[in-house]
């Protein structure tokens, strides 16, 4: 039987764990490990659709579909595991083939995307808690895709804070990281290609 580590953990203690008692993805908040619940099918379809769109402009090594975690500055260990991420070019060599962890001394990812799962708690986590964490990490762009509200919030880092713009229906998502991306909120939320 695997022993779950005594918590709260420091960042170094968390990264040294070898007996992994968790089946899926995890995040660390204030030194405590929390398993990320299994997603709804629509969340997975949205994430896969977005990865397919991003592959038109970026090599696969620059993308993450929940496999790379991001350390964020906090008093106790804090690691986020975004649903979709566009990595900084330096991450390709910095991460290599080892554990997918973007540490504080590394550049931040260029874009993180969270697809909101149903429930008030998840909505708060993505819109408030993760927003603060990604801002503290200086991530240039953060998208919150909310299937229940049929909206995509695009948050851009401007003058030390996020400015957000909400897109719905046929409105085009304008990305400062990938200006060539031609995608509407509707395309992304329905996880289908527009013809």
N, C-alpha and C positions, 0 to 999 in steps of 0.2 A: 504494500500500500504506500502510495506517495504522500509524503507529508506536505501540507500546504504551509508555506513559509509564514513565520510570525510577522505581523505587519504592525506599524508602518515600516516600509523599506526605504533605504536611500536609493538613489539612482544606480550607484555601483552595485549594491546588493541585488537589486532587481536584475541588472544585466549579467550578473554572475550565476543566476539560477541555472541549474543543470537538470534537475528532476522537474519536468514540466507537467503539472497535474491538470492542465487546462486543454480542452479539446479544440476550441476555436480561437478566434481573435480575442485579445484582451486590451484593456487600457489601464493605466495606473493614475490614480488621483490621490494626492496627498499621501503617497507611499502605500496605498492599498490597491491591490490588483482586483480588477473587476472584469468578468467575462462579458464580451459584447454579445447580446442575444442574436439568434439566427434571424436573418432579415426576411421581410416579405418578398415574394417573387417579383413584384413590380420594382422594388429597390434594386434587386440584382439585374433586372432587364435594363433599367436606366443606367446603372453603372457600366454594364457591358456595352450598351449603345454608345455611351460617352467615350469609352476606351476606343471603340471602333472609329469614331470620329477623330479622336486625337491622333490615332495612328496614321492618319492622312498627312500629318505635319511633323510628327515626332517619331524617332526610333523607339522601339519597344523598351529599351533599357532606360529611357527617361520617364517611364510611366509606372505607376503602382496601382494595383487593384487590391488594396487592403493588406499588402504584404510588408509594407515599410511603416515603421512607427517613427514619430517625431517627438523628441524630448523638448519640453517647454519649460521656461524658467519658473521655478516655484520654490517655496521654502522646503517642501518635501518632494520626493520623486513624483514626476508627472510626465506621462507619455501618452500621446494620442495616436490613434491608428485610423487615419482618414479613409473613407470609402474609395476615393480616387485621388490620385496626386500626380502633378507634373513636377518631376524632380529637376533640380538645378543641374546644369551640365557637369559640374564638379562631382556630383553624387555618384555618377557612373563609376569613376575610379575609387572614390572614397569608400563606397559601400562594398565594392568588389563582389565576391561570392559569399561573404560572411553574413552575419546577422544583419537584417535590414533595419538599422536604427540610425536616424539622423540625430547626431549629438549636438549639444549647444555650440561647440566650437566649429561646426560645419555651417555652410550657408543654409538659409531656410529654403524649403521647397518653393517653387514659383506659384503654384496653385494647389489648393486643397478643395475637395468637394465632399460634402456630407449630404446623403440622401436621408431625409427625416423618416423614421419609422413611426407607425401610428402610436398615439398616446401623448398626453400632455408632458410627461417627464422627458421623453425624447426630444420634443419640440424645444423645451427649455434648454436642454443640454446643448443642442446644436446652435440655437439662436443666442444664448447668453453665455453659458460656460465655455464652449469651444471657441466662440467668438473672442472672448477675453484671452484664452490661451493662444490662439493663432495671432492675435494682435501683439501679445507679449513676445511672441517668437518673430514678429516682423514679416509675416508671410504676405507677399504683395497682393494676392488675390484669393478670396474665399467665397465659394458658392454654397448656398443652402438650397437644395432641391426639395420641395415639399409637395409630394403627390396629393395629399389631402387638400391643401389649399390651391393646388394647381398653379404654383408659382415657383420662380427661381430668383432668389436674392443674390445679387452680385455685389460683393463687398470688395472695394479697392482701397489699398493702403495709401492715404494721402495726408501729408503733413502730420504724421504721427498718430493717425486714427483711421478707422474704416469709415468710408462713405459708402452707403448702400443704395442700390437701385433694384426695384422689384420688377421682374418681367413676367408677363402672363400671355397666354394664347400665342398669336403669331409674332409677338414682339421679339426682335433679334437680341440675342445675348451678345453683348459687346465685351470682349476680353482684351485687357491691356497686355496680357501675357501672350495671347494668340490672336492677334487682330484679324488674321486670315480665316478664323473659324466662322463658318456660316451656319448658324444653328438658332432656331427659335425656341422659346420656352415650351411651346406645344410639341415640337419635335422631340425634345428631351423628355418631357413628362409622359408622352405616349410611347416612348422608346421605339419610335419608328422613323424611317427615313421619309422626308418629304420628296414627292416626285414632281 
